[in-house]
Amino acid sequence: MLLLERRPVASSVMRWASPLLALVLTVITGFILFLVIGKDPVEGLKFFFITPISDLPGLAELGLKMAPLLLCAAGLTVCYKAKLWNIGAEGHFLMGALGASVMAVQLSAVSGFWVLPVVLLTGVLGGMFWAAIAAGLKTHLHCNEILTTIMLNYIALNLLLYVVHGPLKDPYGFGFPQSIMFAESALLPALIEGTRLHLGLAFGLLAAVAVWVLFARSFIGFQLSVIGQDHRAAAFAGFRVRQLTWFAFLVGGATAGLAGASEVTGPIGQLVPQVSPGYGYTAIIVVFLGRMHAVGIVAASALLALTFIGGEILQIAMQMPKAVTALFQGLLLFYLLTCDAFIHYRIRLKKAAPQPRSAAVAAAPQEV
Amino acid sequence: MGLCMTAAIRLKLENIVKEYPGCRANDGIDLTVEAGEIHALLGENGAGKSTLMKVIYGVVQPDQGRIVWNGHAVHVDNPAQARRMGIGMVFQHFSLFETLTVAENIALSLPPDEARNRSQLNQRISEVSERYGMELDPRRYISTLSVGERQRVEIVRCLIQETTLLILDEPTSVLTPQEVTSLFATLRTLSKEGCSILFISHKLEEVRSLCHTATVLRQGRVSGDCQPAEISASEIARLMVGDDTPISTQVTAAEPGETLLEVRSLDWKSKDPFGTSLDNVNLDLHKGEIVGIAGVAGNGQDELLKALSGEIRADAGTISLSGQNIQTLFPDQRRKLGVAIVPEERLGRGAVPDMSLADNALLTASGQGLVERGLIRSRRVREFSREVIRRFGVRCTGENSTAGSLSGGNLQKYIIGREALQNPRLLVASHPTWGVDVGSAVAIHESLVKLRDEGAAILLISEDLDELYQLCNRLGALCDGRLSPLAPTSELHIEQLGQWMAGEFESTEVAHAVA
């Protein structure tokens, strides 16, 4: 009989094996799904996982999608380490994109090296402002951050739609809901000439390094971890939980805001309604898949970036529906959470209970 | 074996084995309880006492072994069956509904037809409680009862169900000395009438005065059977802890110096309706002395500790350290001024379970040069941690072991060491040896005395009166958030302390004693 029992100590092997196991299970399930719907599974998986990264432009595209994921995930890691369940990276991202676009449109007639930093900074501030609302609601009114950040995501999206359909709409855009194209001085330089890969990826990698330093070396990172693991120990030690909560939210807002700003000043070059295919939400998966560790989130953001591109290729090459990306992401998260159970638990084969010798024993041995 | 059993043997356990992941809680235990016998089950925390009780009461099923009840081998599936057989148990934490009356609580555990006739039930409760000297009004609400009275409700509930084996899990830990005396009188009456009693405890003197026989457990096995009245407490302690552990501390007299801590009319109102508020607490503490605060759990001990540590901020009154008011400071700011705290919960407040010992050193000792310009100096943290481990004899695999992997006693030594190495001027320790093995308890007592001799002022909050009398040179008691006067230990009779624990003191008396 199978028995799920608690391990005496959490398994450190499983902690890192779990994401890999989840990936394998996702691939196997994908294989079966392709079979069921009558597509060639080997071909399908190849289009999904291999084709996108088989040449330089493909790799550049991967880096392009990685950038926003990595930035959002870096900020979320800071929140999640402290068990502040900020689901609002999508909202921060949209507000970052919105803020940067407003500033870029304002500065469309000027040129100068300072234009881009100002535009990006406005995006950062936009994200921070949105995160600050959730932080304030949590620290002063004890509102659950999961609910507030999700709701703020929808408000941000509608705000963006309003602006792009209204004040910022390009008057010569044939009625399309989009802003004017930004001036050259407000655009991010390319990282590799001839590809769309831009400086955003460098921001993302820097953010990952910063997260690593924060949690491996700094006292603030330590305090955040203590808050996450043991609220009463944090109170006992005298850590300023309220200030640290603000810190985590503001970092989360800043990085996601920068991601949004980098997206509109990078590959898109203007504000459009579909500025995010759900980067802020996917970043949540990245953080958990990457074990809230800097190196892990870099690898995980690459993998999740692949699901976006792979999904697009499958749509074109095999006429699969758009939902295939979300399907793979969902499978991955589902298997990850399942496999994570085995960090703290293990399966044991239960021997049949020993038969008592005395015939006087009233009841049969207990079966579990 | 079962054939030659006499009717006088009420319960016989043979070779009981119960295994949990990573630990064999009961490893082949034999135990015999005769009718009318008061049988002590002794052992340190983790020796397997509670598991064995749960096996008898049907809460858990043994992996191996036989239970023989009144001559018949039985299988106890659940507590309900145990109760039908005549086994009653009073847990350390009572299972009573605060918002119901005594009679209603008792009715809940009776068969429906007996529970329905309330007036008859009330009469039975009164009869039983009177007969065994446990005054109880069936119509009173549980929330208005003292802890001792609640325990009576639990015992009466067992007796009404015609219990022939009563299991009491550490029953005296929540009682004042007077209440203990009256409980023992009740238990002796019960025993004379043929009811067997299994008395779980680690307080040796109590066991010696009450119990006919004792079974001592150590690490899941029976380490000895004895007649506790016949042998000395230290001989019993030997059976509990094994051969190579010291079992007591020699405490030299304290030489108190000038006043360090002054607490004046401290008030704090609890936001929890069932919580305890602090009410006009006054306290003086001198350098080089240990002052003990006795009291039954939940009478404001934790609140007092938190008010001193800074985890809660009192509504009124002052706390001053060498004349400096620290009332408005945060815990870490107070720590910088030399305040060290050892909280009651060592895992989950004093230490983070999943973090390494080194990281746990950083929890309170960050001010000892372990953090520079916001960055952690890992090498120094590890050195500090190793120093604590070495100086305080913490048994572990090194500073990278997680706090949760240490035994209670070792973790407590680590926490006390962490605070002691910061050269505190004031140490407030709450229940420092609760649930700790005897060897570690001795080491902890020694380090407290050493700190005292180095000139620190120590406030010791404890429920263990032996500990308080042994270590402290002044004693007082907390009851319902009020602090009694403090009296020199040598002049304070235990009866007087018991009255203070029950709240029998005048607030004016306290004010007078302080002034």
Interface residues (C-beta under 8 A of the other chain):
Chain A: E5 R6 R7 P8 V9 A10 R217 S218 F219 I220 F222 S225 V226 Q229 D230 R232 A233 A235 F236 A237 G238 F239 R240 A353 P354 P356 R357 S358 A360 V361 A362 A363 Q366
Chain B: G2 P21 G22 C23 Q61 D63 Q64 R66 H72 A73 V74 H75 D77 S309 G310 E311 F330 P331 D332 Q333 R334 R335 I341 P343 E345 G348 R349 G350 A351 V352 P353 D354 M355 D359 L362 L363 T364 S366 V371 G374 L375 I376 S378 T402 S405
